[in-house]
Amino acid sequence: MPKIPAPNHPNFHPDRDILSLAAMKADYQTLPDRAQAADWSRVDIAIALMVQEAENNFLAMETAIVLAAPKPH
């Protein structure tokens, strides 16, 4: 499996999240096949990926709520 490329932008670069997703895309796309080769069932894999996605969405919503919250006076 090829090595994931290292970041080539500073930590707070505005495109860093997009660049990190692009760097990991190939590994992420092969994850179900690799998990199945390790004897995880397709159902186990699907549930794990859905739980991870739900957690990511929850964290994104939580962050948006905090950022949109009014500042106390």
VEXZA-844444 format. One record per atom (N, C-alpha, C, CB): chain; residue number from 0; x, y, z. Coordinates in Angstrom, 3 decimals. Atoms other than C-alpha are relative to their C-alpha. Glycine has a CB too. Example, Ala and Ser with C-alpha at 12.3 -4.5 7.8 and 13.67 -1.06 7.14 Angstrom:
! VEXZA-844444
A; 0; 0.890; -1.190; 0.000
A; 0; 12.300; -4.500; 7.800
A; 0; 0.900; 1.200; 0.000
A; 0; -0.992; 0.027; 1.246
A; 1; -0.820; -1.190; -0.060
A; 1; 13.670; -1.060; 7.140
A; 1; -0.770; 1.090; 0.730
A; 1; 0.414; 0.462; -1.415
***
This chain:
! VEXZA-844444
A; 0; 0.837; -1.178; 0.000
A; 0; 0.000; 0.000; 0.000
A; 0; 0.882; 1.241; 0.000
A; 0; -0.952; -0.002; 1.211
A; 1; -0.825; -1.214; 0.058
A; 1; 1.402; 3.437; -0.928
A; 1; -0.109; 0.813; 1.294
A; 1; -0.416; 0.868; -1.201
A; 2; -0.039; -0.851; -1.184
A; 2; 2.389; 5.824; 1.813
A; 2; -0.897; 1.224; -0.220
A; 2; 1.461; 0.436; 0.318
A; 3; 0.822; -1.217; 0.066
A; 3; -0.018; 8.679; 2.590
A; 3; 0.954; 1.189; -0.041
A; 3; -1.000; 0.105; 1.230
A; 4; -0.905; -1.148; 0.080
A; 4; 1.647; 11.923; 1.524
A; 4; -0.098; 0.910; 1.229
A; 4; -0.299; 0.805; -1.256
A; 5; -0.057; -0.930; -1.134
A; 5; 2.722; 14.314; 4.257
A; 5; -0.631; 1.332; -0.398
A; 5; 1.470; 0.212; 0.473
A; 6; 0.563; -1.313; 0.330
A; 6; 1.021; 17.707; 4.508
A; 6; 1.084; 0.938; -0.514
A; 6; -0.691; 0.616; 1.227
A; 7; -0.971; -0.953; 0.536
A; 7; 2.696; 20.450; 2.524
A; 7; -0.469; 1.447; 0.176
A; 7; 0.255; -0.289; -1.480
A; 8; 0.500; -1.336; -0.339
A; 8; 0.805; 23.426; 3.991
A; 8; 0.004; 0.150; 1.519
A; 8; -1.438; 0.236; -0.581
A; 9; 0.012; -0.199; -1.448
A; 9; 0.853; 24.989; 7.479
A; 9; -1.331; -0.458; 0.618
A; 9; 0.253; 1.480; 0.329
A; 10; 1.172; 0.526; -0.718
A; 10; -1.631; 23.792; 10.123
A; 10; -1.283; 0.769; -0.241
A; 10; 0.276; -0.014; 1.456
A; 11; 1.228; -0.782; 0.109
A; 11; -4.096; 26.638; 9.669
A; 11; -0.289; 0.481; -1.420
A; 11; 0.075; 1.182; 0.918
A; 12; 0.266; -0.323; 1.401
A; 12; -4.075; 26.776; 5.859
A; 12; -1.489; -0.254; -0.273
A; 12; 0.913; -0.852; -0.967
A; 13; 1.442; 0.148; 0.195
A; 13; -7.696; 27.266; 4.678
A; 13; -0.422; -1.269; -0.755
A; 13; -0.512; 1.187; -0.733
A; 14; 0.347; 1.210; 0.759
A; 14; -7.573; 24.211; 2.370
A; 14; 0.544; -1.277; 0.629
A; 14; 0.517; 0.117; -1.414
A; 15; -0.655; 1.168; -0.603
A; 15; -5.819; 21.859; 4.800
A; 15; -0.967; -1.177; 0.166
A; 15; 0.595; 0.376; 1.359
A; 16; 0.941; 1.103; -0.168
A; 16; -8.987; 19.818; 5.510
A; 16; -0.272; -0.704; -1.326
A; 16; -1.309; 0.509; 0.601
A; 17; 0.235; 0.581; 1.329
A; 17; -9.632; 19.309; 1.795
A; 17; 1.223; -0.779; -0.462
A; 17; -0.349; 1.101; -1.027
A; 18; -1.239; 0.673; 0.402
A; 18; -5.991; 18.424; 1.178
A; 18; 0.212; -1.295; 0.785
A; 18; 1.200; 0.934; 0.198
A; 19; -0.167; 1.225; -0.783
A; 19; -5.971; 15.894; 4.032
A; 19; -0.955; -1.086; -0.488
A; 19; -0.231; 0.279; 1.496
A; 20; 0.937; 0.981; 0.551
A; 20; -9.083; 14.205; 2.646
A; 20; 0.518; -0.580; -1.311
A; 20; -1.375; 0.637; -0.217
A; 21; -0.540; 0.470; 1.277
A; 21; -7.500; 14.005; -0.790
A; 21; 1.177; -0.946; 0.218
A; 21; 0.434; 1.189; -0.869
A; 22; -1.166; 0.841; -0.270
A; 22; -4.310; 12.520; 0.676
A; 22; -0.402; -1.383; 0.498
A; 22; 0.907; 0.671; 1.021
A; 23; 0.425; 1.269; -0.594
A; 23; -6.243; 9.787; 2.487
A; 23; -1.068; -0.723; -0.814
A; 23; -0.517; 0.242; 1.388
A; 24; 1.123; 0.549; 0.760
A; 24; -8.881; 9.115; -0.179
A; 24; 0.237; -1.430; -0.465
A; 24; -0.282; 0.872; -1.191
A; 25; -0.270; 1.346; 0.506
A; 25; -7.215; 6.046; -1.691
A; 25; -0.071; -1.032; 1.123
A; 25; 1.376; -0.050; -0.676
A; 26; 0.059; 0.931; -1.131
A; 26; -6.740; 4.388; 1.705
A; 26; -1.426; -0.150; 0.512
A; 26; 0.917; 0.474; 1.135
A; 27; 1.372; 0.038; -0.490
A; 27; -10.268; 5.306; 2.758
A; 27; -0.871; -0.856; -0.922
A; 27; -0.572; 1.427; 0.112
A; 28; 0.804; 0.765; 0.954
A; 28; -11.718; 3.790; -0.423
A; 28; 0.298; -1.489; 0.059
A; 28; 0.237; 0.509; -1.403
A; 29; -0.333; 1.425; -0.082
A; 29; -9.882; 0.494; 0.123
A; 29; -0.284; -0.582; 1.386
A; 29; 1.466; -0.214; -0.354
A; 30; 0.241; 0.464; -1.363
A; 30; -10.793; 0.287; 3.828
A; 30; -1.018; -1.141; 0.082
A; 30; -0.472; 1.150; 0.845
A; 31; 0.944; 1.123; -0.088
A; 31; -13.914; -1.897; 3.349
A; 31; 0.586; -1.315; -0.521
A; 31; -1.262; 0.329; -0.776
A; 32; -0.606; 1.224; 0.532
A; 32; -11.988; -4.389; 1.202
A; 32; 1.030; -0.574; 0.966
A; 32; 0.655; 0.275; -1.356
A; 33; -1.013; 0.461; -0.947
A; 33; -9.137; -4.543; 3.715
A; 33; -0.640; -0.561; 1.263
A; 33; 0.953; 1.140; 0.358
A; 34; 0.702; 0.506; -1.185
A; 34; -11.566; -4.987; 6.613
A; 34; -0.637; -1.360; -0.294
A; 34; -1.079; 1.007; 0.463
A; 35; 0.597; 1.276; 0.382
A; 35; -13.377; -7.760; 4.746
A; 35; 1.076; -1.082; -0.109
A; 35; -0.762; 0.138; -1.335
A; 36; -1.109; 0.958; 0.085
A; 36; -10.016; -9.458; 4.056
A; 36; 0.471; -0.437; 1.392
A; 36; 1.173; 0.614; -0.781
A; 37; -0.364; 0.325; -1.379
A; 37; -9.442; -9.358; 7.835
A; 37; -1.149; -0.732; 0.707
A; 37; 0.373; 1.284; 0.774
A; 38; 1.142; 0.789; -0.472
A; 38; -12.725; -11.339; 8.243
A; 38; -1.093; 0.786; 0.703
A; 38; 0.481; -1.041; 0.914
A; 39; 1.143; -0.760; -0.470
A; 39; -15.011; -8.454; 9.253
A; 39; -1.114; -0.178; -1.019
A; 39; 0.354; 1.510; 0.207
A; 40; 1.120; 0.166; 0.932
A; 40; -18.484; -8.916; 7.772
A; 40; -0.331; 1.340; -0.645
A; 40; -1.247; -0.578; 0.727
A; 41; 0.417; -1.234; 0.681
A; 41; -19.933; -6.417; 5.322
A; 41; -0.925; 0.826; 0.894
A; 41; -0.706; -0.329; -1.335
A; 42; 0.897; -0.708; -0.921
A; 42; -22.573; -5.555; 7.940
A; 42; 0.817; 0.728; 1.067
A; 42; -1.001; -0.986; 0.663
A; 43; -0.866; -0.639; -1.004
A; 43; -19.888; -4.886; 10.599
A; 43; 0.676; 1.237; -0.581
A; 43; 1.066; -0.996; 0.511
A; 44; -0.718; -1.092; 0.654
A; 44; -18.002; -2.685; 8.154
A; 44; -0.951; 1.165; -0.257
A; 44; 0.641; -0.480; -1.326
A; 45; 0.974; -1.049; 0.287
A; 45; -21.108; -0.760; 7.089
A; 45; -0.403; 0.730; 1.276
A; 45; -1.238; -0.591; -0.685
A; 46; 0.383; -0.627; -1.263
A; 46; -22.145; -0.146; 10.703
A; 46; 1.129; 0.884; 0.518
A; 46; -0.366; -1.069; 1.046
A; 47; -1.136; -0.784; -0.489
A; 47; -18.654; 1.014; 11.674
A; 47; 0.157; 1.300; -0.783
A; 47; 1.290; -0.820; -0.087
A; 48; -0.136; -1.204; 0.826
A; 48; -18.502; 3.444; 8.746
A; 48; -1.150; 0.976; 0.243
A; 48; 0.059; -0.379; -1.484
A; 49; 1.136; -0.890; -0.270
A; 49; -22.001; 4.786; 9.451
A; 49; 0.135; 0.667; 1.367
A; 49; -1.322; -0.781; -0.073
A; 50; -0.196; -0.582; -1.327
A; 50; -21.209; 5.285; 13.145
A; 50; 1.054; 1.099; -0.070
A; 50; 0.415; -1.086; 1.025
A; 51; -1.051; -1.006; 0.132
A; 51; -18.014; 7.124; 12.230
A; 51; -0.529; 1.252; -0.691
A; 51; 1.192; -0.570; -0.778
A; 52; 0.575; -1.139; 0.722
A; 52; -19.892; 9.335; 9.779
A; 52; -0.963; 0.783; 0.891
A; 52; -0.728; -0.480; -1.269
A; 53; 0.930; -0.666; -0.909
A; 53; -22.606; 10.078; 12.360
A; 53; 0.761; 0.804; 1.054
A; 53; -0.924; -1.032; 0.678
A; 54; -0.809; -0.725; -0.985
A; 54; -19.966; 11.032; 14.939
A; 54; 0.615; 1.250; -0.619
A; 54; 1.106; -0.910; 0.565
A; 55; -0.581; -1.158; 0.690
A; 55; -18.277; 13.325; 12.399
A; 55; -1.047; 1.086; -0.207
A; 55; 0.599; -0.419; -1.355
A; 56; 1.079; -0.979; 0.216
A; 56; -21.609; 14.991; 11.570
A; 56; -0.405; 0.654; 1.308
A; 56; -1.222; -0.671; -0.650
A; 57; 0.360; -0.554; -1.300
A; 57; -22.447; 15.419; 15.258
A; 57; 1.043; 1.022; 0.445
A; 57; -0.137; -1.121; 1.048
A; 58; -1.054; -0.927; -0.394
A; 58; -19.075; 17.034; 15.946
A; 58; -0.045; 1.275; -0.837
A; 58; 1.369; -0.666; -0.132
A; 59; 0.093; -1.177; 0.865
A; 59; -19.515; 19.351; 12.956
A; 59; -1.169; 0.878; 0.432
A; 59; -0.161; -0.420; -1.479
A; 60; 1.160; -0.776; -0.449
A; 60; -22.972; 20.387; 14.180
A; 60; 0.300; 0.672; 1.338
A; 60; -1.250; -0.905; 0.121
A; 61; -0.344; -0.550; -1.312
A; 61; -21.681; 20.886; 17.732
A; 61; 0.925; 1.209; -0.155
A; 61; 0.668; -1.080; 0.883
A; 62; -0.923; -1.106; 0.255
A; 62; -18.868; 23.095; 16.420
A; 62; -0.749; 1.198; -0.575
A; 62; 1.122; -0.441; -0.962
A; 63; 0.771; -1.079; 0.616
A; 63; -21.294; 25.129; 14.307
A; 63; -0.864; 0.703; 1.046
A; 63; -0.882; -0.547; -1.142
A; 64; 0.838; -0.599; -1.049
A; 64; -23.562; 25.663; 17.327
A; 64; 0.849; 0.889; 0.904
A; 64; -0.708; -1.102; 0.838
A; 65; -0.889; -0.783; -0.861
A; 65; -20.655; 26.853; 19.461
A; 65; 0.438; 1.275; -0.712
A; 65; 1.233; -0.833; 0.414
A; 66; -0.450; -1.179; 0.751
A; 66; -19.436; 29.202; 16.728
A; 66; -1.143; 1.001; -0.197
A; 66; 0.570; -0.423; -1.369
A; 67; 1.142; -0.888; 0.240
A; 67; -22.947; 30.612; 16.205
A; 67; -0.614; 0.525; 1.295
A; 67; -1.061; -0.726; -0.806
A; 68; 0.577; -0.426; -1.283
A; 68; -23.727; 31.031; 19.915
A; 68; 0.282; 1.466; 0.265
A; 68; 0.550; -0.852; 1.149
A; 69; -0.232; -1.414; -0.305
A; 69; -24.196; 34.617; 21.024
A; 69; 1.021; 0.152; 1.135
A; 69; -1.329; 0.693; 0.380
A; 70; -0.994; -0.271; -1.036
A; 70; -21.405; 36.088; 23.112
A; 70; -0.688; 0.656; 1.188
A; 70; 1.144; 0.902; -0.543
A; 71; 0.602; -0.641; -1.182
A; 71; -22.353; 36.949; 26.706
A; 71; 0.524; 1.441; 0.137
A; 71; 0.316; -0.824; 1.297
A; 72; -0.384; -1.421; -0.160
A; 72; -22.259; 40.671; 27.515
A; 72; 0.531; 0.263; 1.367
A; 72; -1.176; 0.922; -0.268
***
